[in-house]
Amino acid sequence: MTVPARTARATTASTGAPPAFEETWDQINWDQATEEVTRLQVRIAKATQAGRWNKVQALQRLLTRSHSGKLLAVKRVTENAGKRTAGVDGKIWKTPMSKMKASQALTHRGYQPLPLRRVYIPKSNGKKRPLGIPTMHDRAMQALWSQALNPVAETTADKNSYGFRPRRSTADAIEQCFNALAKRDSAQWVLEGDIRGCFDNISHDWLLKNIPMDKIVLRKWLHAGFIDQGVLFPTEAGTPQGGIASPVLANMALDGIEDAVRSALGRSPNARQPAKAHVVRYADDFIVTGATRELLELRVKPAVEEFLAVRGLQLAPEKTLITHICRGFDFLGQNVRKYGDKLLIKPARKSVASLLDKVREVLGKNKAATQAQVIMLLNPILRGWAMYHRHVVAAATFSRIDHLVWTKLWVWAKRRHPRKPMRWIKARYFERHGLRDWVFACANRPPELAFRPMLFRLAGLPIKRHTKVRSDANPFDPAWTAYFQRRANAR
């Protein structure tokens, strides 16, 4: 009896055996592969809710051995931003055949990850952040196990954790800050928490004891080490920044901080002035609100420090501050501050300065570039920044940035034509559109482009209030499918 191709593929996906027929990368039915993995993830989430950890383990084993799971893992690492970045072996997967072979090579028997390649990226404070770059094979294995870990992490996560989680964003975290602080009788004090080297210092022992996944694979990842300038260094703590599985592992390590704060407070000793404690966390950045400074200093902060110490972590004293809401604080690139009884969230000054530095850098490196090239370089930077901040009180900031960018463009244009009069320069680079004058736009469409380039105007982007995701929404729970569909359609 001949087995139909669709049936053969489904059987293969559920058992993890090699395909029963020759399948090429371009022939893969990605919708079907996603559906099969999603079905297993839903079952993992249900087993987690029921506390059936043996079933969770069995379902994770089924998913990580499935053909569909391996295909999606390879697809992820060959289509993300790091697809052209190689590990210590120098290999990347470009061709369809190499991707297909890679998916078939994702086996657990005999798996041994290679050390990570250490690179450094600059931070805003002038220091450098270390990143560990795994090989493509190790990245795919981490992506495969992330598929099995995410349903567990989402089911057990803190309600107000928003970083590196599906269907959640920084806008949700900022909106939760508004909800916790905007009312007239809301908390007046905020603990700004900063964890020192979170990814680099998480205890391996804690991870191996508490992360529900194959301990052998996890131990190999944690002890793989890294190579820096040709020297192999062991890793005794932490999850490498740059690994696909690192965000979910770090999130699971920090989940429970809300319960720790709640347990430390218990019932408020003064019924007239409740604790008003709310935790808002995005990855390793978090805030805790409180009714009084003493409450945060004497009860909340020690509870957080004790919670982190068990995981091998500690707060950075120089960055962990207790601030009154009238002075305001920066969180995720936004400034949250109360003016009288009115809470306003605006783009932070550091974020504005960083944007202008990028504009200045682009113009400085492209003094001889064409106007079209400059516009094509600036537009993604300006549009991306504006889209990030368009949910807060940013209209005045957008107008100011438009003016500051214009002044830089005017200097750039005058430098190109030092002997030309101002009217000539204006006619060459700027236009009038309706009531708007001095619009930086190309007079003619360049032959290599299908449109006439025009500089993006931040003030033209409407400010739209973000609707925060429900705190208990779980994308792996079928009961929330309709809710997430409505949110997707509303955008």
KAVEN-V345228 format. One line per field, one symbol per residue. phi: phi as a letter, one per 40 degrees, with the letter a starting at -180 (. if undefined). psi: psi as a letter, one per 20 degrees, with the letter a starting at -180 (. if undefined). burial: + if it has 24 or more other ideal C-beta (glycine too) atoms within 12 Angstrom, else -. A space follows every 50 residues. Layout:
BEGIN
phi=???
psi=???
burial=???
END
This chain:
BEGIN
phi=.ccdcccccccccccgccdcacbccccccccccccccccccccccccccc gccccdccccccccbcccccccccdccbbccccbbccccgcbbbcdcccc ccccccbccgcaccccccbbbcbccgcbccbbbccdcccccccccccccd cccccbcccbbbcfbcgbacccccccdcccbcccbcdbbbcccbccfdcc bccccccccbccadccccccccbcgabbfgbcbcbbagbcchcccccccc ccccchcccccccccfcccbccbccfcbbbbbfbbabbcacbccccccbc cccccccccccgbaccdcbcbbbccccgacafgbbbabbgbbcbbbdccc cccccccccccccccbcbccccccccccdccccccccccccbcbcccdcc cdccccccccccccccbcbcccccccccbbbbbgccbgccaccbccccbc accaccbccccccbcccccccccbccbdcbccccccccccc
psi=pppqggghgggghhhjrqqiroprhiipnhggggggghghhghggghghi knhhhggghhgggiiqggghghghggijiahjhjoqbhijqqogqhghhg hghiimqhpjpoqqqqoprpqqrhjirpppqporrhghghhhhghhhhhg hgghhjqqhlpiplqqjqrhhgghhhgghiihqhkrqiqpoopopolghi jpphggghhipnrohggghgghjhaqpoljpppqoirrppphqhigghgg ghhipihghggghhhcpphohhnrhkpppopodjprqpqqhqhhghghgg ghggggghhhjjrqqohiioqoqqhhhrqpoljqpoqpncjopporpqhh gghgghhgghgghhilhjrrggggghhhghggggghhhjiianjghgggg ggghhghhhgggghhhmijqrhhggghhiqrpociprlpoqphqpqhiqj roppppogiipqppppoqqphjpoijohijghghgghhhi.
burial=--------++-+++-+-++---+-+--+---++--++++++++++++++- -----+--++++++++++++++++++++---+--++++--+++-----++ -+++++----+-+++++++----------+++++++++++++++++++++ ++++++++++++++++++++++++++++++++---++++++++++-++++ ++++-+++-+++++--++-++++++++-------+-++++++++++++++ ++++++++-+++-++---------++++++++++++++++++--++--++ +-+++-++--+++++----++++++--+++++++++++----++++++-- ++-+++-++--++--+---+++-++++++-+++-+++++++++++-++-- ++-+++-++--++-----------+---++-------+++++-------- --+++++++-+-+--+-++-+-+++++--+-----------
END
